[in-house]
Amino acid sequence: MNQSENIAGEQRAGVEVTKDKNGIEQVVLRSPRGASARVSLHGGQVLSWKTDRGEELLFTSSKVIFNFQLSTC
């Protein structure tokens, strides 16, 4: 069970640290109403922002190629 779900499966506020397919750590933030944001810890990029209705307002394509030798600034 994900730590942002309770026993009934309802969403609640929470913070979860995950890794993407390249091994880069990300933080997923969830509000009590279900909105969420995914932020990469490499450069602090916001990768996804969803409303409490699940509508994606901002995202980064899964096809993006990261070059770790270039600065993000």
Buried (B, 14 or more C-beta within 10 A) or exposed (E): EEEBEEEEEEBEEBEBEEEBEEEBEBBBBBBEEBBBBBBBEBEEBEBBBBEEEEEEEEEEEEEEEBEEEEEEE
